[in-house]
Amino acid sequence: MKILKIGALWCKECLVMKPMWGEIEAEMPELKTEYFESDENPELLKKYGIEDIPTFVFLDKDEKEIARLSGLQNKEELIKVIKESIDK
């Protein structure tokens, strides 16, 4: 599973989420995550139909979307979605 994290430097919610993701990634080193600045990646926003940030797109081993979360999330919800999706 891979997680695409889409945000922006000017986004307050993104700034709140950044250290939380750091904790999750330290606790779950098997995760593959990639961060993209929304302002620098308009083609990615279009490809995935992203209108709000932050957005987290969960992809399976074949790069197909299996889950998506947008907006400010709590750590427990993120971990729940990761655990439900990790073997897909």
C-alpha positions in Angstrom: 0.0 0.0 0.0 1.1 3.5 -0.8 -0.3 6.7 0.6 -0.3 10.0 -1.4 -0.3 13.0 0.9 -1.4 16.2 -0.8 -1.1 19.5 1.0 0.3 23.0 0.9 2.7 25.1 2.9 0.0 27.8 3.4 -2.7 25.2 4.6 -3.1 25.3 8.4 -4.7 21.8 8.5 -1.8 20.5 6.5 0.7 21.9 9.0 -1.2 20.3 11.9 -1.2 16.9 10.1 2.5 16.9 9.2 3.9 16.0 12.7 1.1 13.4 13.1 2.1 11.7 9.9 5.7 11.8 11.1 4.7 9.8 14.2 2.6 7.3 12.2 5.5 6.8 9.7 7.9 6.2 12.6 5.6 3.7 14.2 4.8 1.9 10.9 8.1 2.0 8.9 6.5 -0.5 6.4 4.3 2.3 5.0 5.2 3.9 1.7 4.2 7.6 1.6 4.7 10.4 -0.8 4.0 14.0 -0.2 3.0 16.4 -2.9 2.6 20.2 -2.8 -0.8 21.0 -4.3 0.4 24.2 -5.9 3.3 22.4 -7.7 1.3 19.4 -8.8 -1.9 20.4 -10.6 -1.8 17.3 -12.8 -1.9 15.1 -9.7 -4.9 17.1 -8.4 -6.7 16.6 -11.7 -5.8 12.9 -12.0 -7.3 12.1 -8.6 -10.0 14.7 -8.6 -8.7 16.4 -5.5 -10.6 19.6 -4.6 -9.7 20.0 -0.9 -6.5 19.8 1.0 -5.1 18.0 2.9 -6.1 14.9 1.1 -4.7 11.4 1.7 -5.1 8.9 -1.1 -4.5 5.2 -0.2 -3.4 3.1 -3.2 -3.2 -0.7 -3.4 -0.2 -2.6 -4.8 -1.6 -2.1 -8.3 -1.8 1.7 -7.7 -5.6 1.6 -7.6 -7.3 3.8 -5.0 -8.8 1.9 -2.1 -9.5 4.7 0.3 -9.4 8.5 0.7 -9.5 10.9 3.5 -9.7 14.7 3.2 -9.4 17.5 5.8 -8.1 17.4 9.3 -8.0 13.8 10.7 -7.1 12.4 14.0 -4.3 9.9 14.4 -6.6 7.1 15.5 -8.8 7.4 12.3 -5.7 7.4 10.1 -4.3 4.3 11.8 -7.7 2.6 11.5 -7.8 3.2 7.7 -4.2 2.2 7.3 -4.7 -1.1 9.2 -7.9 -1.8 7.2 -6.1 -1.2 3.9 -2.5 -2.3 4.4 -2.9 -5.8 3.0 -4.7 -4.7 -0.2 
